[in-house]
Amino acid sequence: MLSEDAIRGEGTIREVLPNGLFRVELPNGHRVLAHVPGRLRLEYSGLLPGEKVVMKMSAYDLSRGCITNRQK
């Protein structure tokens, strides 16, 4: 995914899935399957449902995304 093609968005983690995957709900109600990249996996091992995150999604597939930051 090229950075200029990415769409940034904020959402809330609704469900923690195996293998570093999360179900994230956007403010408009759309649900996205998001993952944490390998370089951030150690830092984000404690993500829990209800936490707010910033993620980027591909302009070509809006059903999948990549978590980039945790909001505090």
C-alpha positions in Angstrom: 0.0 0.0 0.0 1.5 3.3 -1.0 1.3 6.1 1.5 -0.3 8.5 -1.0 -3.1 6.0 -1.6 -3.8 5.5 2.1 -6.9 7.0 3.8 -6.4 7.8 7.4 -9.2 7.3 9.9 -9.9 7.0 13.6 -11.9 4.2 15.1 -12.7 2.1 18.2 -11.5 -1.5 18.7 -14.6 -3.6 19.1 -13.1 -7.1 19.0 -9.7 -8.7 19.4 -9.0 -11.6 17.0 -6.1 -14.0 16.8 -2.8 -13.3 15.1 -2.7 -9.6 15.7 -6.0 -8.8 14.0 -8.7 -6.4 15.3 -12.2 -5.5 14.4 -12.4 -1.7 14.4 -15.5 0.4 14.1 -15.3 3.8 12.5 -17.5 6.7 13.7 -19.9 6.2 10.8 -20.6 2.6 11.9 -18.5 0.9 9.2 -16.5 -2.1 10.6 -12.9 -2.7 9.3 -10.6 -5.7 9.8 -7.3 -4.1 10.9 -3.8 -5.5 11.7 -0.8 -4.2 13.6 2.4 -4.3 11.5 5.3 -6.5 12.8 7.4 -3.6 13.9 4.7 -2.3 16.2 3.4 -5.6 17.4 5.4 -5.6 20.6 4.3 -2.1 21.5 0.7 -2.7 20.8 0.3 -6.1 22.5 -2.0 -4.7 25.1 -4.7 -3.3 22.8 -8.2 -3.9 24.3 -11.8 -3.5 23.1 -12.9 0.1 23.6 -9.6 1.7 22.9 -9.4 4.4 20.2 -6.8 3.9 17.4 -5.7 5.7 14.3 -5.4 3.6 11.2 -4.8 3.8 7.5 -6.9 2.0 4.9 -6.2 1.3 1.2 -8.3 3.4 -1.2 -8.9 0.1 -3.1 -10.2 -2.1 -0.2 -12.0 -0.2 2.5 -12.7 -3.3 4.5 -9.1 -3.8 5.7 -6.7 -1.5 7.4 -3.4 -1.1 9.3 -3.3 0.4 12.9 -0.7 3.1 13.1 -1.2 4.8 16.5 -3.1 4.4 19.8 -4.9 7.4 21.1 -4.7 8.0 24.8 
